[in-house]
Amino acid sequence: MGEELYKSKIDEILQEENLKLRNKKLSKLIEESKHDHYVLARVAQYRFENGLQGYLDLLHELEDDDDYFVFTNYCLGATYARRGQKEKGMEYLEKLFVYDGYYPEKAREMYPELLYETEDYENVLGFFEYLKENNILNHSAYFYAAKVYFHRRKFSTAQEYAEKAVEMNPDVIEYHNFLRALYQDTKQYREALKQVRILQSMNINQALRNKLDLIVPELLFNLEQKSTSMKAIKENKDRDLTNGKQESLYFQLGVHYGDFKSAEESAKKLINTGGVFSLKDYSNLMRMYSVENLCDKSLELYKTLNVDENKELDIVYSKACILVQMGKFDEAEKILTSLIKKSRKAQYYRLLVLCLYFENKNDEARKILKLIPQDATRLDIFLRNELGILDLSTYREVPTHAKLVKNYDYGIVYKQIRNRYDDNSKVLYFNDGINIGRFMNDIKDIIGGITPNYRMQSSVYLIDYGKDVATVNSTQTGHIIAETLPNGELINLKPVIPTDEGRQNYQRVR
């Protein structure tokens, strides 16, 4: 009866453009109709769906009306849940589970969320099973069950359910973000990156967009896409978007790509602000300084650290490497002998053998080197070749370095350097117009006038070419690290950006 009398009138009022006048007319109609239930329901629905006030009392008037039971209980449940009275909200929603239609479906979607928010995790799973038994599972039930299983460390089930939630409702930002985090936590970095890209294409808030922009370099790094990771960090930093984790990653990549200046700046920032800077990072920083022939600075840095020499073996090993570079073989041998007693890492044996080799204790060096398996590292190849025990037949595929020490081929070296640095889409490359072959010959001529240094497995030089020839991390540079075999044959070039102190050591590195 009420619908016949008031439908057209209410439709007309809702077309009123003036909001204040519209609400005034609706309130007047409620009174004129003497609170007709159809009018109450239409006004309550309008106010509820548009986030307006003044509908709760109307809903309570309709509670006992069977014609509006489903609508009323959903709206009451949703309202109390929004206001933080989740248990009361759930009481209303529970009344609708046996019904079909739009509002019961919405109630079944809201209910798992409320259970999860009240930390009733067992009932999240119980409700999931109830829906499953009745063949009415929804995306919300899958999502919150996934979150429960994630907390219980049942990652495969959590992933299955989260993926199902996304499949059923791909427009929910929270679902994609949870799935991204789950993939990331379970080291499925490629899938995590896909979810990031999906999220970045959605209408997300700026805070989440910034968070994702900071996550991208980490995912790329873990996918071994270091060059792309470095560029992504640079883009973030150029717009002042950074955090401790990204700064730590920037340090690692700076060392890797030879942008020592940026790496040092990041290291200082992290150390001075108490950021994420591990003993492994300190070890890398020490080695970076030693590359620039700043061995004294490396040792001073070591002294500032609170190193447990019985536990932090790798950073103690870094100290030994620096001592070898400085020609302090006796000190290095003592450290390495102590390290071997605690851990039989092959790298400890190799460095000890290197000390013995430079002290002309070849028989002892050869005996120790035979205790560890032959591998493809440059130091192992160098030592076994020098000591006459390099066996190329043990390799499934002979390493390029082994080929070079046995039979040097300049053509191989040229191709390696050209392929490595002849792509301006990378972080590190030779500039357009630089003839790499001619440049390599120039470097060979420069090296020929420098006294070699055989403290390590090869001679390494930091050369100031005098003009910019390459780009490292978007910065022009004319500094080149050149590495040779002990006989002076060039085996590698790498453009770098030295630290300010490193620039003063622009002839010989080691």
VOGU-3710 file (C-alpha; in Angstrom, 3 decimals, decimal comma):
1> mgeelykski> 0,000/0,000/0,000  2,741/2,429/0,992  4,694/1,796/-2,173  1,687/2,602/-4,346  1,079/5,833/-2,485  4,601/7,143/-2,024  6,953/5,658/-4,660  6,536/8,393/-7,248  6,618/11,083/-4,576  9,914/9,804/-3,139
11> deilqeenlk> 11,407/9,395/-6,635  10,529/13,010/-7,337  12,083/14,254/-4,077  15,326/12,336/-4,746  15,678/14,234/-8,027  15,837/17,507/-6,090  19,298/19,045/-6,701  19,387/21,049/-3,471  20,576/18,562/-0,837  19,271/20,569/2,112
21> lrnkklskli> 15,848/20,946/0,522  15,817/17,268/-0,464  16,423/16,145/3,128  13,824/18,582/4,426  11,195/17,196/2,037  12,021/13,588/2,989  11,681/14,362/6,697  8,370/16,094/6,026  7,130/13,093/4,035  7,949/10,748/6,927
31> eeskhdhyvl> 5,720/12,819/9,184  2,954/13,243/6,613  2,892/9,477/5,971  2,756/8,841/9,712  5,968/6,800/9,487  4,774/4,529/6,721  7,256/1,606/6,583  7,822/1,903/2,849  8,747/5,570/3,295  10,977/4,745/6,270
41> arvaqyrfen> 12,757/2,051/4,282  13,329/4,252/1,215  14,628/7,170/3,290  16,791/4,904/5,453  18,267/3,260/2,337  19,003/6,633/0,730  20,727/7,965/3,862  22,627/4,716/4,530  23,960/4,355/0,999  25,014/8,017/0,792
51> glqgyldllh> 26,725/8,179/4,173  24,177/10,586/5,660  22,887/10,765/9,208  19,423/10,059/10,545  18,701/6,549/9,372  19,466/4,399/12,457  16,236/5,230/14,299  14,296/4,517/11,110  15,927/1,088/10,851  15,020/0,222/14,441
61> eleddddyfv> 11,390/1,097/13,657  11,507/-1,478/10,857  13,206/-4,302/12,804  10,049/-6,319/13,390  8,610/-5,852/9,904  9,044/-9,096/7,948  8,877/-7,216/4,651  12,063/-5,303/5,483  13,808/-7,881/7,701  16,756/-8,628/5,394
71> ftnyclgaty> 17,418/-5,022/4,425  17,092/-3,741/8,008  19,345/-6,327/9,634  22,084/-5,869/7,044  22,084/-2,095/7,445  22,045/-2,343/11,253  24,870/-4,898/11,220  26,977/-2,829/8,844  26,329/0,378/10,815  27,316/-1,029/14,203
81> arrgqkekgm> 30,379/-2,694/12,656  31,480/0,639/11,158  31,068/2,276/14,544  33,362/-0,249/16,193  30,621/-2,340/17,832  31,657/-5,399/15,865  30,075/-8,066/18,065  26,722/-6,266/17,957  27,071/-5,842/14,200  27,734/-9,563/13,769
91> eyleklfvyd> 24,565/-10,431/15,715  22,481/-8,675/13,083  24,394/-10,129/10,147  24,123/-13,697/11,481  20,349/-13,535/11,023  20,767/-13,339/7,236  22,992/-16,305/6,450  20,114/-18,613/5,471  18,682/-16,094/3,002  19,487/-15,481/-0,645
101> gyypekarem> 19,848/-12,179/-2,404  21,994/-9,065/-2,457  21,997/-8,121/1,244  22,531/-11,668/2,614  25,439/-12,035/0,172  26,920/-8,748/1,387  26,430/-9,913/4,985  28,341/-13,136/4,294  31,146/-11,075/2,766  31,367/-8,690/5,717
111> ypellyeted> 31,201/-11,370/8,422  34,676/-12,973/7,879  36,270/-9,534/8,096  34,605/-8,827/11,443  35,626/-12,225/12,794  39,213/-11,578/11,755  39,238/-8,057/13,220  37,996/-9,419/16,578  40,832/-12,017/16,386  38,359/-14,891/16,318
121> yenvlgffey> 40,591/-16,783/13,939  39,149/-20,209/14,620  35,692/-19,030/13,645  37,081/-17,410/10,475  37,982/-20,923/9,372  34,752/-22,349/10,786  32,675/-19,860/8,789  34,737/-20,684/5,703  33,792/-24,354/6,111  30,137/-23,451/6,616
131> lkennilnhs> 30,075/-21,496/3,360  31,954/-24,274/1,589  29,441/-26,906/2,747  26,620/-24,754/1,409  28,454/-24,003/-1,843  28,323/-20,239/-1,254  32,012/-19,397/-0,716  32,917/-15,778/-1,490  36,103/-13,781/-2,055  36,059/-12,334/1,476
141> ayfyaakvyf> 35,914/-15,772/3,102  38,873/-16,901/0,973  40,858/-13,769/1,790  40,484/-13,844/5,575  41,042/-17,595/5,715  44,235/-16,941/3,748  45,340/-14,395/6,350  44,711/-16,882/9,177  46,704/-19,596/7,404  49,494/-17,116/6,739
151> hrrkfstaqe> 49,785/-16,337/10,462  49,836/-20,072/11,129  52,681/-20,358/8,614  50,715/-22,611/6,283  51,888/-20,627/3,312  50,779/-22,911/0,498  47,162/-22,877/1,701  47,342/-19,128/2,347  48,610/-18,580/-1,189  45,926/-20,815/-2,734
161> yaekavemnp> 43,135/-18,958/-0,914  44,564/-15,486/-1,546  44,896/-16,227/-5,253  41,290/-17,428/-5,271  40,150/-14,213/-3,567  41,911/-12,133/-6,224  40,442/-14,281/-8,975  36,914/-13,819/-7,588  37,292/-10,082/-7,013  40,303/-8,583/-8,806
171> dvieyhnflr> 39,357/-5,002/-7,933  40,196/-5,157/-4,214  43,513/-3,407/-3,552  43,973/-5,117/-0,184  43,839/-8,562/-1,782  46,590/-7,766/-4,265  48,752/-6,156/-1,590  48,429/-9,149/0,736  49,261/-11,524/-2,107  52,251/-9,358/-2,998
181> alyqdtkqyr> 53,531/-9,561/0,592  52,932/-13,315/0,732  54,876/-13,880/-2,475  57,664/-11,664/-1,204  57,870/-13,435/2,163  58,041/-16,820/0,439  60,740/-15,587/-1,972  58,515/-15,737/-5,068  59,922/-12,432/-6,210  58,749/-12,586/-9,818
191> ealkqvrilq> 55,143/-13,133/-8,736  55,484/-10,408/-6,098  56,673/-7,976/-8,769  53,654/-8,844/-10,933  51,350/-7,925/-8,040  53,238/-4,661/-7,540  52,733/-3,764/-11,193  49,015/-4,551/-10,917  48,718/-2,380/-7,815  50,594/0,475/-9,476
201> smninqalrn> 48,009/0,417/-12,272  45,157/0,743/-9,771  43,756/3,811/-8,033  45,849/3,517/-4,863  46,711/6,206/-2,326  50,077/7,969/-2,396  51,363/6,268/0,762  50,925/2,812/-0,765  52,332/4,003/-4,092  55,477/5,242/-2,325
211> kldlivpell> 55,776/1,959/-0,411  55,554/-0,037/-3,624  58,100/2,202/-5,354  60,510/1,412/-2,522  59,797/-2,313/-2,774  60,462/-2,537/-6,528  64,291/-2,187/-6,331  64,474/-4,911/-3,686  62,432/-7,316/-5,814  64,521/-6,552/-8,902
221> fnleqkstsm> 67,707/-7,096/-6,906  66,457/-10,465/-5,675  65,631/-11,381/-9,270  69,275/-10,673/-10,184  68,189/-7,644/-12,214  70,767/-5,479/-10,474  71,093/-2,896/-13,227  67,338/-2,271/-13,305  67,287/-2,221/-9,512  69,986/0,457/-9,422
231> kaikenkdrd> 68,055/2,603/-11,893  64,843/2,227/-9,898  66,609/3,374/-6,724  68,125/6,317/-8,552  64,668/7,369/-9,764  63,325/7,124/-6,219  66,196/9,119/-4,760  65,833/11,783/-7,435  62,376/12,498/-6,029  63,538/12,238/-2,392
241> ltngkqesly> 61,886/8,869/-1,854  64,096/6,663/0,290  64,346/4,622/3,469  67,022/2,674/5,325  66,484/-0,581/3,432  66,746/1,106/0,053  69,825/3,066/1,156  71,459/-0,196/2,238  70,659/-1,724/-1,140  72,025/1,369/-2,880
251> fqlgvhygdf> 75,270/0,898/-0,965  75,553/-2,738/-2,067  74,843/-1,873/-5,692  77,204/1,090/-5,593  80,022/-1,245/-4,546  78,980/-3,805/-7,175  78,888/-1,325/-10,058  81,882/0,743/-9,031  80,021/3,862/-7,922  82,194/4,045/-4,832
261> ksaeesakkl> 81,376/7,684/-4,154  77,621/7,027/-3,868  78,300/3,850/-1,902  80,391/5,777/0,624  77,724/8,472/0,943  75,064/5,833/1,613  77,304/4,047/4,110  77,961/7,239/6,051  74,268/8,100/6,065  73,311/4,650/7,367
271> intggvfslk> 76,060/4,547/9,983  75,401/8,061/11,263  71,633/7,589/11,484  71,722/4,097/12,966  70,241/2,587/9,806  70,452/-0,972/8,531  74,191/-1,540/8,157  75,371/-5,032/9,034  78,839/-6,371/9,674  78,643/-7,836/6,164
281> dysnlmrmys> 78,121/-4,284/4,889  81,128/-3,118/6,905  83,118/-5,945/5,342  82,101/-4,767/1,857  82,986/-1,190/2,766  86,438/-2,298/3,929  87,004/-4,154/0,670  85,782/-1,181/-1,329  88,354/1,058/0,329  91,041/-1,534/-0,304
291> venlcdksle> 90,164/-1,509/-4,026  91,077/2,184/-3,966  94,339/1,420/-2,162  92,943/2,866/1,074  94,087/-0,128/3,113  94,956/1,906/6,214  91,448/3,362/6,164  90,003/-0,161/5,923  91,951/-1,313/8,963  90,944/1,777/10,938
301> lyktlnvden> 87,335/1,031/10,117  87,801/-2,537/11,366  89,122/-1,240/14,684  85,938/0,776/15,243  83,761/-2,343/15,007  82,773/-4,549/17,888  83,758/-7,751/16,105  83,463/-11,108/17,844  86,372/-12,829/16,126  85,011/-16,242/17,124
311> keldivyska> 81,706/-15,616/15,349  82,084/-12,912/12,688  84,561/-14,941/10,675  83,943/-13,385/7,279  84,720/-9,863/8,418  87,910/-11,171/10,049  88,667/-12,736/6,678  88,221/-9,307/5,071  90,877/-7,977/7,419  93,214/-10,784/6,352
321> cilvqmgkfd> 92,611/-9,896/2,671  93,638/-6,307/3,338  96,783/-7,383/5,188  97,755/-9,557/2,228  97,202/-6,620/-0,087  99,529/-4,553/2,110  102,160/-7,306/1,959  101,821/-8,130/5,670  101,811/-11,874/5,061  102,884/-12,963/8,558
331> eaekiltsli> 99,959/-11,141/10,190  97,539/-12,478/7,588  98,763/-16,070/8,068  98,125/-15,950/11,814  94,563/-14,756/11,246  93,901/-17,341/8,519  95,310/-20,217/10,584  92,973/-19,202/13,397  90,011/-18,977/10,996  90,659/-22,457/9,594
341> kksrkaqyyr> 90,497/-23,936/13,096  86,961/-22,494/13,426  85,704/-23,103/9,901  87,112/-25,007/6,959  85,940/-22,624/4,266  87,876/-23,063/1,056  88,444/-19,299/0,721  90,414/-19,278/3,994  92,719/-22,002/2,683  93,218/-20,223/-0,644
351> llvlclyfen> 94,250/-16,945/0,943  96,662/-18,791/3,226  98,151/-20,515/0,157  98,513/-17,100/-1,509  100,562/-15,860/1,454  102,794/-18,916/1,295  103,198/-18,501/-2,469  104,382/-14,923/-2,137  106,809/-16,057/0,555  108,170/-18,633/-1,918
361> kndearkilk> 106,944/-21,545/0,224  105,592/-23,345/-2,797  105,800/-26,914/-1,511  103,818/-26,058/1,598  101,379/-23,961/-0,472  100,840/-26,810/-2,958  100,214/-29,305/-0,152  97,537/-27,119/1,469  95,858/-26,245/-1,833  95,378/-29,944/-2,587
371> lipqdatrld> 93,224/-30,202/0,567  90,388/-28,267/-1,082  88,571/-28,962/-4,363  89,501/-27,080/-7,491  86,913/-24,473/-8,442  86,341/-21,674/-10,975  87,344/-18,672/-8,852  90,131/-16,503/-10,211  92,281/-16,955/-7,116  92,008/-20,738/-7,270
381> iflrnelgil> 92,869/-20,767/-10,973  95,804/-18,399/-10,435  97,271/-20,418/-7,567  96,898/-23,823/-9,203  98,411/-22,502/-12,420  101,353/-20,885/-10,618  101,921/-24,020/-8,504  101,629/-26,350/-11,490  98,501/-28,232/-10,402  95,776/-26,638/-12,561
391> dlstyrevpt> 93,828/-29,498/-14,151  91,487/-28,230/-16,876  89,952/-31,686/-17,300  88,073/-31,343/-13,995  85,872/-28,566/-15,360  82,634/-29,424/-17,145  83,172/-26,150/-19,006  86,593/-24,532/-18,738  86,277/-21,032/-17,187  87,374/-18,165/-19,406
401> haklvknydy> 89,961/-17,098/-16,828  91,512/-20,566/-16,869  91,764/-20,380/-20,653  93,438/-16,989/-20,419  96,089/-18,002/-17,883  96,898/-21,092/-19,963  96,783/-19,455/-23,368  96,174/-15,694/-23,342  93,880/-14,495/-26,132  93,420/-10,719/-26,385
411> givykqirnr> 90,427/-11,240/-28,682  88,508/-12,984/-25,889  89,224/-10,130/-23,481  88,133/-7,534/-26,046  84,829/-9,315/-26,703  84,117/-9,652/-22,975  84,736/-5,969/-22,287  82,821/-4,846/-25,378  79,798/-7,014/-24,534  79,841/-5,946/-20,889
421> yddnskvlyf> 79,964/-2,181/-21,422  78,609/-1,515/-24,915  74,953/-1,074/-23,881  73,790/2,366/-22,726  70,626/0,881/-21,213  72,743/-0,478/-18,358  73,976/1,238/-15,208  77,584/1,035/-16,361  78,664/1,568/-19,984  81,198/3,258/-22,260
431> ndginigrfm> 79,913/6,458/-23,830  78,817/6,696/-27,454  81,741/7,489/-29,710  84,312/5,646/-27,581  86,152/3,046/-29,632  86,561/0,325/-27,014  89,371/-1,474/-28,832  91,403/1,736/-29,213  90,678/2,680/-25,604  91,909/-0,723/-24,392
441> ndikdiiggi> 95,163/-0,196/-26,271  95,571/3,217/-24,589  95,109/1,590/-21,167  97,671/-1,115/-22,029  100,183/1,617/-22,888  99,501/3,415/-19,577  99,892/0,184/-17,606  103,195/-0,476/-19,316  104,659/2,563/-17,570  103,530/1,554/-14,060
451> tpnyrmqssv> 105,495/-0,721/-11,752  103,431/-3,902/-11,273  102,351/-5,092/-7,831  101,971/-8,826/-7,279  100,577/-8,887/-3,764  97,339/-10,462/-4,947  96,539/-12,877/-7,790  96,803/-10,075/-10,339  97,824/-6,463/-10,681  94,992/-3,966/-10,463
461> ylidygkdva> 95,275/-0,281/-11,325  92,987/2,678/-10,795  93,728/4,947/-13,738  92,662/8,546/-14,306  92,297/8,646/-18,091  92,034/12,428/-18,109  88,614/12,753/-19,731  85,170/11,211/-19,350  84,795/7,999/-21,315  82,052/6,127/-19,478
471> tvnstqtghi> 78,883/6,510/-17,445  78,344/4,883/-14,055  74,964/5,264/-12,396  74,099/8,269/-14,612  77,406/10,020/-13,783  80,238/10,645/-16,234  83,663/9,307/-15,285  87,188/9,017/-16,636  88,420/6,701/-13,866  89,015/3,102/-14,884
481> iaetlpngel> 90,033/0,032/-12,919  92,294/-2,095/-15,088  93,226/-5,622/-14,098  96,075/-7,647/-15,565  97,574/-11,095/-15,278  100,944/-11,199/-13,482  102,659/-11,102/-16,868  101,006/-7,733/-17,551  98,344/-8,905/-20,013  95,061/-7,019/-19,667
491> inlkpviptd> 92,099/-9,160/-18,569  89,477/-6,646/-17,415  88,427/-2,997/-17,448  85,768/-1,389/-15,284  84,719/2,269/-15,252  84,269/3,526/-11,683  83,487/6,638/-9,669  86,089/6,739/-6,882  85,596/8,289/-3,483  87,306/11,650/-2,986
501> egrqnyqrvr> 90,203/9,952/-1,192  90,373/7,216/-3,821  90,916/9,816/-6,566  94,272/10,651/-5,000  95,387/7,052/-5,684  94,693/7,167/-9,391  97,725/5,164/-10,596  98,005/1,885/-8,769  95,248/0,242/-6,766  96,982/-2,859/-5,512
//
